[in-house]
Amino acid sequence: MSEPSPGARWAAPAMKARLRRRHRAEGLFHLVGAGAIALAMLSLGVLLVTIGVRGFGAFRTSEIRLDVAIPAEAILSEERIDARPWVRSALRELFPDVSDRRERRELGSLMSRGAGSVVEREVARGLELESGVASIWLPADDEVDLYRKSGGTTPGRLSERQVAWIDRLEEQGRVRSAFSTSFLSSGDSREPELAGIWGALVGSFLTLAVTLAIVFPLGVSAAIHLEEFASRSRWTDLIEVNINNLAAVPSIVFGLLGLAIFLNVLNLPRSAPLVGGLTLSLMTLPTLIIASRVSIQAVPPSIREAARGLGASPLQVVVHHVLPLAMPGILTGTIIGMARALGETAPLLMIGMVAFVVDVPGSLTDASTALPVQIFLWADSPERAFVEKTSGAILVLLLFLVAMNAVAITMRRRFEKQL
């Protein structure tokens, strides 16, 4: 018997059934893949929208305008003044019917504890007075701010009298919502309406600067030596295995290592960006070495052979030919490692950067905290107003990461254009 032709075999019912099953399997596979991508995008969108809605309030704050009577001798005095009694007096003048001691405490609690500091700064700047009185917008208490942001539906810890006083101030045009400059320009505080992220932001920047200054030259140099100059031996194999293993070690182990070496042995200052950068460099170095080695391996061997054929030395081959071609990949690995270091909390907790730090660090050895640690502290706070502060700090952290990636992409494209 003659074998059926190829066309007859494809037209057979059994073959058609197998094709239909294969097409259904492929369609199901594409559907599952598209569904996974859609679910991931939906989850990311929900996360960003939730953080954005909650964090938007951190950039807005409520202020109350008071007519503060300032003595002339206070303006001329060079000594530090205490403006808190002036703020209380100005607030009581708006409510002369409040005479009970308990009611006065409730009335005074409408203002932030930092309102006196705002008046002191205005006096130091030489504010203009009319008949010894200055009209100043002062920060309100966080409970007042939350009440106004809820549209007057959630009084929280405010009493009925306090709600009535706030409504009366609203009718007089003495309450407004303003951009919270303190959130972006001040350090941490026990009072939510005064707490800011500038100290943590500067601490993160200094810590990452130390990390980058250590990791980039060491990581790239180690990768070049292992790929271009080191001979294959048991010693180099052992080093490669250890580098790969270190890249998978939990970050808290590096925190313990930093605690043991940098603090207990070298006696470096606790909770300082210098120690934080050294600790994070231990964690980031294996990742950068692996990424740099992969980028160097991706350079075609013909580049090396052509350079050697023209008389270039091994060092000239690496510096003038291999390294420029591998630099885009090295930059990508660097930014991935730095982004991981920026988001780490556990190593910094082990070296004491979890401390409550109000002042903004001015050097690498000053006490400081970092953005992830600041978010951790605010998330653990019982104050309701710190919820939006936490979300606002997360937004700033995400913007920081986006800016870092934008810089990396720009540098990568510039290197690619030069090549």
PAMAR-35043 format. One record per residue: x, y, z of N, C-alpha, C in turn; residue in one letter. Coordinates in steps of 0.02 Angstrom, whole numbers, plus 50000, padded with zeros to 5 digits. Atoms other than C-alpha are relative to their C-alpha. Layout:
<nodes>
XYZXYZXYZa
...
</nodes>
This chain:
<nodes>
500424994050000500005000050000500445006250000m
499634993750001500605017649964499805004250061s
500134995749942500785029850109499585006049979e
500404994050017499535044150116500455006049992p
499634993950012500145060850054499995004550062s
500004995449942500615074650179499355003850007p
500634996449995499035084050135499454995750028g
500515004549974497975068750171500094998850075a
499895001049928498825066150340499765006050041r
500234994149963498475084250393499245000549999w
500734999750004496675082250337499664994450038a
500305005549963496415066550441499665002650063a
500374997849941495165068250585500434999950063p
499585000349940496445062750716500485005950003a
499544994450001497685076050659499645006550015m
500394994049987496345089450659499825000650074k
500164999849928495855084550836500615002050041a
499394998049965497665085950894500155007449991r
499884992850013497825103050812499525004450041l
500484996149960496235109050897500215000150073r
499785000249929496895103251067500615004550011r
499414995849993498555111851037499835007449996r
500204993050005497725127950983499635002350063h
500344998249938496605127451137500515000950057r
499484999449948498135124651249500385006549992a
499654993750012499045139251167499575006050018e
500454994549983497525150451184499925000650075g
500054999849928497355145551367500635002850032l
499374997549974499195149051396500045007649992f
499994992750010499055166451318499505003450046h
500504997049957497485169851419500255000450072l
499735000049932498335164851582500545005350007v
499474994949997499835175751541499725007050001g
500314993350001498755190751497499645001450066a
500344999049936497735188051655500495001450057g
499504998749949499305187451762500275007149996a
499764993250009499935203651686499465005050022i
500544995549980498235211851709499925000250076a
500065000249927498145206051891500575003850033l
499434996349972499895212751925499915007549992a
500114992850011499485229551846499445002750043m
500554997849957497845230451941500235000750073l
499754999649931498705226652106500455006050009s
499564994249996500035239652071499605006449999l
500424994050002498705252452024499635001250065g
500364999249937497695249052181500485002350055v
499514998049950499275250452287500195007449994l
499804993050010499815266952209499435004850015l
500574995649987498065274352216499875000550075v
500114999949928497855269252398500515004250037t
499474996049968499535276452449499935007349982i
500074993050021499225292052345499425003550035g
500584996949967497505295352420500155001450073v
499844999049929498115292752597500585004850010r
499414995849991499765301652571499925007149979g
500094993150023499065317152487499895004750059f
500134995749942498475323652656500625002050037g
499384998149965500265323752721500295006549973a
499744993950030500655338152603499545006150013f
500464994649982499195348552670499915000250075r
500094999249929498955355452844499505005650014t
500494994849980497675366152936500365005250042s
499714994449963498155383253002499455004550026e
500474995449968497265395553116500345006850005i
499734993249998497525414353102499835003250066r
500094996749936497795422953268500335006949998l
499724993349992498105441253311500415000050064d
499565000949942499605439253425500295006750020v
499714993949972500085453753537500724998650021a
499295001249988501975454853541500295006250035i
499704994249965502845466153670500595002749960p
499454996750037504065478653597500684997850026a
499355002049973505445473253716500214993149976e
499845006650026505325455553647500335000549931a
499704999250066505745461753472500715002650005i
499334997249993507235471653532500474995550038l
499585004449959507865457853647500384995149956s
499595004950036509275446853586499964993150032e
500075006449967508845432953707499424996149969e
500535004250026507745418253662499365001350037r
500654998449971505905421753692499564993849999i
500505005349997504455410353737499345003049980d
500604997050028502955414553629499374996050015a
500595004149987501785400953692499465003750040r
500534996149966500895412553818499655005049955p
500324995350047500585425053678499484996549958w
500475003850041499755411553572499374998450040v
500595001749959498625406053716499575006250012r
500384993949988498135424053753499615002249938s
500344998050062497735427553569499404995549986a
500565004650011496635412053560499435001350049l
500534998749950495705416253721499635006449985r
500344993850017495325433653658499444998949948e
500535001650049494305425753517499404996750033l
500545003449964493265416253645499995002650072f
500004997249932493025427753795499534996550048p
500475003549956491595417053860500304993850032d
499675005949972492815402853898500395002250062v
499684997949938493305404954079500214994150044s
499835005949959493345387454156500694997449982d
499315002350011495085380154177500024994149952r
500025005850045494615363754091499855002149929r
500174997650067493835372953945500595003649969e
499424996550027495385383653928500524995049974r
499545005150025496455368053913499764997149934r
500275002650063495285361353779500085005049944e
499924994950051495345377853688500735000549977l
499304999650018497235378453695500254994149960g
499805006050037497365360753628499815000349926s
500154999250071496645366853462500625002049960l
499394997850033498355374153423500554994850009m
499435004549996499915364253388500495002550053s
499504998149951501275364053519500585003949968r
499484996450035502425371153387499795006949977g
500234993450021501375386853361500445005550029a
499564995049970502475396453483500665000649963g
499374999850037504025391653384499925003949934s
500124996150061503235398853225500005007450015v
500004992949981502925415353314500715002450015v
499314998149985504715415453379500415001049937e
499634999150063505395412953203499785006349964r
500234993950033504295426853136500285006250034e
499724994349965504905438653271500745000749983v
499294999750017506705434053232500115002749930a
499934997450069506405438053048499815007449995r
500194992950001505735455353096499345001249966g
500664999150030503885454053056499735006950015l
500304993449993502865469853034499424999750049e
500524999749950501725474853178499565006049989l
500484994550000500175485553183499745000850071e
500194998749930499935493053356500214994350046s
499745005349958500985479153430499674993349990g
500365006250012499895465353355500194997449930v
499835003150064500385453153217499494994549985a
500475005150023499135442753118500404994449966s
499575005450021499995425853095499594993649991i
500315006650010499405409253022500444994950037w
499645004749958499905395953148499734992949991l
500235006950011499825376853135499504997850054p
500505002849955498295368553211500214993150023a
499865006749975498305352453311499824994849948d
500125005250050498315336153213499284997550002d
500695002149996496575331653278499545004949963e
500384994950037495895348053208500104998949925v
499855001150070496755344353043499624993949973d
500365006050021496005326753033499255001349997l
500724998450000494285333453077499815003949937y
500164996050059494345346152935500094995949936r
499905004050059495035333652811499454994849990k
500575004750005493585321852850499355003549981s
500604996350017492365335552803499545001350059g
500404998849940491775337652982499584994150021g
500415006049984491105319852993500334995650053t
499645004249952492445312053106500335004550051t
499694995649949492765322053265500604997050034p
499435003249967493985309153332500015001450074g
499924998649929494615314653502499735006850020r
500254993349985493835331953489499334999550036l
500644999749965492445336153610499505004249961s
500524996150034490815344353560500175007450003e
499824992949994491435361153626500565001749950r
499464998750048493025359853522499755000349929q
500294999950067492025355753366499635006549988v
500364993650006490925371053399500485005849991a
499504994650007492465382153420500314999949930w
499715000450068493205375753257499505002749948i
500514997550047491565379153165499955007650004d
500034992749993491545396853237500615003349966r
499404997350033493335399753178499934999549924l
500135000750072492825393153006499565005749975e
500454994650021491405405852998500355006749999e
499644993749998492615419853043500575000349948q
499475000250050493805414652904500694999650030g
499365000549966495205410753026500324993249993r
499725006750009495505392752971500094998949925v
499875001450070496285387352807500424993749993r
499565005650017497145372652723500575002749958s
499414997450035498915376452666500494994349987a
499485004950015500395367252593500454999150061f
499615001549940501365358652732500745000449984s
499284999250012503115365752715500414996150051t
499625003549948503635357452878500104992749982s
499935007050017503355340152804500614998849956f
499435000750045504715343052674500625003750023l
499444995849980505855354752771500234999050071s
499815000949930505965348452950500134992650015s
499865006749978506495333153046499414996850035g
500535003749966505505320853149499755003850061d
500294996849942504375326253291499494995350032s
500525003849966503225318653421499315002349980r
500644997350022501845329853355499924998749925e
500085001750071501155323553188499995006049954p
500054994150044500785340953121500665003549990e
499344996950006502615345853147500514995349970l
499525005050023503445329753089500145000849925a
499794999450070504425330452926500494994549981g
499575005350026505505319452817500675002649977i
499384997350027506925331252776500614996850033w
499455003249966508065323752909500124993049974g
499935006950026507715305952848500235000149928a
499804999650070507915311352667500755001549993l
499294998450000509615319152700500414994050024v
499665005949975510115303852802500054994549947g
499985005050053509645292252658500495001949945s
499544997750053510605302952533500734999050022f
499315000949976512185302952640500194992650005l
499875007249995512035284252673500134997049931t
499915002750067511835280352488500645002749967l
499384997350027513285291952445500604995950024a
499465004249973514425281952560499994993149968v
500065006750030513755265552490500265000049928t
499794999750070514025270852309500755001149994l
499284998650003515775277552344500424993850015a
499645006149982516285260652416499854994449950i
500215005950039515295248352310500225000549927v
499884999650073515555254852133500734998549982f
499305001850020517475254852124500204993050020p
499825006749979517655238952226499654994649959l
500385005050037516275229552136500244999349928g
499785000350070516835234151960500714997249996v
499315002650001518665230852001500024992550012s
500015007249986518275213752075499734996149939a
500275003550058517215209051923500504999849943a
499494999950054518585214451801500564995150015i
499465004649983519905204651895499784992749991h
500235007050005518855188751904499894997949927l
500165001850069518365189451720500585000749952e
499494998450049519905196451635500714997950020e
499305001149979521455193051740500104993850043f
499905005649954521165179351869500004993449961a
499975006750031521665161751815499514995450036s
500475004849971520465147451844500364995450049r
499715004249948520885138652006499484998750054s
500475001349946520075131852161499865006250041r
500074993849962520365148552245499485004649968w
500494995750035519415158452114499314996850000t
500655003349997518035145352111499685000950069d
500264999049932517865146952300499745007150009l
500224993049996517755165952285499345001049964i
500624999250038516405164852151499414996950037e
500545003249962515375152652255499805004350059v
500154995949942515505163852407499645006549980n
500344994050023514995179252307499274998549984i
500695001950016513465170352240499594998550063n
500355001549939513015164252414499855006450040n
500114993849963513225181552492499435004149970l
500554996250031512005188852366499324997650024a
500645002849977510645177552440499935000250076a
500034999749926511035180752625499495005250021v
500494995049976509615189552720500365006450023p
499684993549987509955208052745500155001050074s
499884998949928509835207152935500674997150022i
499345002949983511405196352937500545005249988v
499514994650012512375210852860499945005350054f
500074995349944511635221952996500364997550062g
499635002949944512325210153128500765000649989l
499294999450016514005210353038500235007250010l
499834993049989514005229353036500025001850073g
500004998849928513555229753220500634997350034l
499425003249969514965217953264500655003449981a
499364997450024516325225953158500055007650009i
499954992750002515955244453136499865003450067f
500184996849936515195248053307500404997050058l
499675003049941515935235353428500764999649994n
499275000750008517675233553353500315006849982v
499704993750022518025249953262499745006050038l
500284994649958516955260453382499805006249959n
500254994550040516215271053244499345002650031l
500604997249968514765282653292499364996349981p
500635003550011513105273853312499505004649965r
500544996550034511635278953202500255005549954s
499714995150045512755288353081499964997649928a
500015002150070512625288452890500634996449979p
499385003450017514445282952883499944992550014l
500085007149982514065266652974499454996849958v
500545002750042512445264452878500244998649929g
499735001250067513355266352712500484994249997g
499535005749999514715254152762499614993450006l
500395006249992513415241252816499634998349936t
500365001350062512375243152659500474998249943l
499525001850052513945241952552500184992550004s
499895007249994514255224552623499444996049967l
500575003550028512515219552567499965000949924m
500084998350071512585227952396500584997449957t
499405001850038514355222752344499924993449961l
500075006250041513955204552293499535000949940p
500474998950055512475210252187500335003749942t
499664996150052513535222952094500544995949966l
499485004150031514955210652066499704995149950i
500335004850046513775197851989499755003549938i
500254996350058512935210851877500565002449955a
499444997650040514615217851822500334994249962s
499705005850035515295200551780499584997949941r
500445001850056513775196651674500085005049943v
499924995050053513985213051580500674999249965s
499345001050031515835209751550500004993749956i
500045006150039515465192051490499625001149934q
500414998850060514205199151365500395003649945a
499604996750051515575208851274500284994749952v
499785005250047515985199051113500764998850004p
499285001549998517685190151116500385003249941p
499674997050057518055197550945500275006950016s
499754993449980518255214651026500684999450033i
499365001049966519635208151137500544997849950r
499515002650048520485198650995500235005549952e
499814994650046520445213750880500465005050035a
499574995349964521195225051014500704997050012a
499345003249990522575212451053500384999649934r
499675000350066522915210650866500315006649980g
499714993450014523245229350857500545002050049l
499444998749955524525228150997499805002850067g
500214997349935523485233551147500194995250055a
499845004149941524035227451318499354997550032s
500615002449968522815217451426499625005550038p
500334994649964522475232851533499665004949952l
500314995650050522165243551378499394996949969q
500595003450027520965230551311499405000950047v
500554999449951519945231351471499765007250005v
500184993049986519995250251498499685003349939v
500224996450059519745255951318499464996549960h
500465003750043518645242351245499474996150040h
500475004349964517855229951368499565004150048v
500384996349949517365241951508499505004949970l
500514995650029516505255051396499404996249973p
500555003950026515475241451312499574996950055l
500365003049944515005233751479499695005150047a
500234995049953514635250251565499245000750005m
500734999649993512755251051522499724994650047p
500235005349955512485234251606500245001050071g
499744998749933513595239051752499585005350035i
500424994749971512565254851779499324997350021l
500645003149982510975244551777500064996050065t
499895003649938511675232951910500125004550059g
499884995349945512255247752012499365003050025t
500624996849979510555256052013499544995050033i
500415005149966509715239552058500254998950072i
499725000849933510905237352204499865006050045g
500134994049960510675255352261499275000550018m
500714999949985508795253952249499834995250056a
500105004849945508855238552359500255002850065r
499724997049939509965247652482499555005650027a
500434994649979508785262552485499384997450038l
500615002649969507305251652533500124995550060g
499865004549945508185241452667499905003450068e
500124997549932507695243552850500374995950051t
499725004549948508345228352945500735001550015a
499304998549982510235232252929500075006550039p
499954993549966509955250252984499734999650071l
500255000949932508935244653134500544997150045l
499505003349959510375233953194500575004850020m
499464995449983511615248553192499755006350035i
500264994549959510465260353287499695005749963g
500304994450036509745271153149499245000350009m
500714999849982508025267953223499865005250054v
500074995249947508325281453353499575006049977a
500404994050014507175296653365500485005949992f
499534994750016508195310353280499615006049973v
500364994050021507485327953267500415004249953v
499574995650040508975337353195500184996949933d
499795002250066509465336353013500754998850001v
499285001349997511185328052994500395004749954p
499584995550039512565339552935500634996949975g
499405003550022513955326852910499884992650003s
500075007250002514265308352890500014996850069l
499955002849934514555305953076499465002450048t
500554997749958513005314953142499474994650007d
500565004649990511565304953214499465001349948a
500484999150055510295301753078499554993849996s
500425005750018508915290453016499934999949924t
500095000750072508375284952843499254999449984a
500705000050019506755285452745499644993450018l
500365006249981506305266852766499914999350075p
500065000349928506655267852952499495005050025v
500494995049980505645283852967499294997649986q
500655002950016504185275252880499824994750052i
500125005249950504365260653001499805003050067f
500164996849936504335272253152499305003149999l
500664996850004502805281953092499454994849995w
500525005150005501865266153046499864996750067a
500095003149934502125259753223499735004950052d
500244995049953501505275953302499244999450010s
500725000549988499785275853386499605006049977p
500364994050021499355293453327499694999049931e
500345001050064498055293353188500305004149944r
499744995650053498865307753096500634997449968a
499395002850030500445297653068499844995149944f
500185004450055499475286452948500135003449933v
499894996450063499475299652812500735002249994e
499294998550003501255304552859500394994049972k
499685006150025501775286452828499914999349924t
500135000650072500935286152657500355005549961s
499644994750034501675303052613500754998549994g
499295001950002503425296852658500124994549949a
499935005250051503135281452549499995003149930i
500014996650065502685292852404500685003349985l
499344996950010504305302552429500534994749985v
499535005450012505265286152437499944997449928l
500105002350069504485280452273500275005149950l
499734994850044504915297152192500774999850000l
499285000649996506695295052255500254994349956f
499815005750042506785277952172499925001549926l
500114998250070506045284652010500555004749976v
499464995450019507335298652009500664996249990a
499395003950007508745286152036499994996049935m
500055003950062508125275151893500045004649939n
499964995350056507925290451781500725002049986a
499294998350008509735295251812500374994149968v
499665005950028510295277451775499834999149926a
500205000750070509295276651613500345005349956i
499684994750038509985293451557500744998549989t
499285001650007511785288151591500094994049954m
499945005950044511495271351506499935002049927r
500094997850070510835279651348500585004249976r
499434995950020512265291951348500604995649982r
499455004650016513535277751354499864996249935f
500165003550062512605268451217500085004449939e
499914995650057512615283751105500745001149984k
499284999150011514485286151132500314993949966q
499745006050031514765268151079499754999149930l
</nodes>
